[in-house]
Amino acid sequence: MDFKHYLQVLKEHTPYDFSDYSDNSIKRRLQKVISDNSLSLDELIQKTQNDQVFVERLVEEITVNTTELFRDPELWPAIYEKLINIIKTKKTFNIWHAGCSSGMEVYSSLIILSELGLADRARIYATDISKRMVNQCKKGVYRYDFNGGQLKAFEKVLKKNPIGGIKSIDFSKYLDVDVDNDKYIVKDYLRDMVITRQHDLVQDDVPFYNKFDVIFCRNVLIYFNASLQSKIYQMFHKQLYPGGALVLGNHESMTGFFKTKFKKNGAVYQKTNAFHFKYQ
Ligand SMILES: C[S@@+](CC[C@H](N)C(=O)[O-])C[C@H]1O[C@@H](n2cnc3c(N)ncnc32)[C@H](O)[C@@H]1O
């Protein structure tokens, strides 16, 4: 299949441009769409040009939206050990979750901020390319069955490696549990703290006027090729306050020119201050 040609068609006929996503992952996913829907390439092109609902479903297939509450539990205390120095002295601070998926990362972070007594100073922004994911983030309803183990794992990790004196967390302050219907429901007061927008990191302007103290972009750029990653690092660099931090995923590390403009500490990349770059 000439998937480059197909991505060009997609770019021309829809709002989506995946031409700089990494070849292997996009190829695999497109092949899956073709086989699941028993389509030829010509039929796929036809549907892409004429069927908006199909395109939205295809985008969901192409952009992996796997996420968990306290994904990589052992990493969260390590992340916040580093972030706390950046945010603790601020009267208010801004955090952007770029590629937030259904919002589990957003609420994981908010729960930690609450436990650290910092949540009331936080302004939280969450964006994703998928409208469905953004809506799920707004709703804050997740499967109990799937996430139950994560909460226990997270509590265990915190007990071993406490940040800011956290010994254990009473999750009922943050989540209502409806075991019969297999649901966690994030409490309204937490959901109300999150400003959500549908936003494409590749093509859209940043949808917020303010700059950020922390940007989480975990397990998103891994699907982009090196030149697109570089472009996004440049945009994040511009959107961060001096000394602000970008948090990447467990299996990601920054490469290319912008690597020299951040100080790496585990998954946390702190913007170094003395840098004047002319943005076009
Ligand atoms: C694997 S999930 C990661 C979710 C969360 N950050 C985490 O680590 O648990 C990747 C998310 O990136 C989003 N995404 C992919 N391409 C994007 C783009 N161009 N702009 C914004 N979000 C994008 C997907 O829709 C998906 O929800």
The ligand as an SDF file (V2000), in Angstrom:
LIG
                    3D

 27 29  0  0  0  0  0  0  0  0999 V2000
   -0.8930    7.2410   24.1690 C   0  0  0  0  0  0  0  0  0  0  0  0
   -1.9510    8.6090   24.4910 S   0  0  0  0  0  0  0  0  0  0  0  0
   -1.1220    9.3640   25.8450 C   0  0  0  0  0  0  0  0  0  0  0  0
   -2.0870    9.9000   26.8730 C   0  0  0  0  0  0  0  0  0  0  0  0
   -1.4430   10.4670   28.1440 C   0  0  0  0  0  0  0  0  0  0  0  0
   -0.5880   11.5890   27.8550 N   0  0  0  0  0  0  0  0  0  0  0  0
   -0.7040    9.3910   28.8840 C   0  0  0  0  0  0  0  0  0  0  0  0
    0.5330    9.3350   28.7940 O   0  0  0  0  0  0  0  0  0  0  0  0
   -1.3270    8.5710   29.5570 O   0  0  0  0  0  0  0  0  0  0  0  0
   -1.5690    9.6740   23.1270 C   0  0  0  0  0  0  0  0  0  0  0  0
   -2.5880   10.8020   22.9290 C   0  0  0  0  0  0  0  0  0  0  0  0
   -2.0380   11.7450   22.0130 O   0  0  0  0  0  0  0  0  0  0  0  0
   -3.0900   12.2410   21.2120 C   0  0  0  0  0  0  0  0  0  0  0  0
   -2.5300   12.8030   19.9870 N   0  0  0  0  0  0  0  0  0  0  0  0
   -1.9810   12.1610   18.9240 C   0  0  0  0  0  0  0  0  0  0  0  0
   -1.6430   13.0380   17.9630 N   0  0  0  0  0  0  0  0  0  0  0  0
   -1.9570   14.2760   18.4480 C   0  0  0  0  0  0  0  0  0  0  0  0
   -1.8480   15.5920   17.9280 C   0  0  0  0  0  0  0  0  0  0  0  0
   -1.3610   15.8100   16.7130 N   0  0  0  0  0  0  0  0  0  0  0  0
   -2.2820   16.6210   18.6750 N   0  0  0  0  0  0  0  0  0  0  0  0
   -2.8170   16.4090   19.9200 C   0  0  0  0  0  0  0  0  0  0  0  0
   -2.9550   15.1850   20.4690 N   0  0  0  0  0  0  0  0  0  0  0  0
   -2.5290   14.1300   19.7370 C   0  0  0  0  0  0  0  0  0  0  0  0
   -3.9600   11.0150   20.9640 C   0  0  0  0  0  0  0  0  0  0  0  0
   -5.2820   11.3600   20.5710 O   0  0  0  0  0  0  0  0  0  0  0  0
   -3.8860   10.3080   22.3190 C   0  0  0  0  0  0  0  0  0  0  0  0
   -4.9820   10.6430   23.1360 O   0  0  0  0  0  0  0  0  0  0  0  0
  1  2  1  0
  2  3  1  0
  2 10  1  0
  3  4  1  0
  4  5  1  0
  5  6  1  0
  5  7  1  0
  7  8  2  0
  7  9  1  0
 10 11  1  0
 11 12  1  0
 11 26  1  0
 12 13  1  0
 13 14  1  0
 13 24  1  0
 14 15  1  0
 14 23  1  0
 15 16  2  0
 16 17  1  0
 17 18  1  0
 17 23  2  0
 18 19  1  0
 18 20  2  0
 20 21  1  0
 21 22  2  0
 22 23  1  0
 24 25  1  0
 24 26  1  0
 26 27  1  0
M  CHG  2   2   1   9  -1
M  END
$$$$
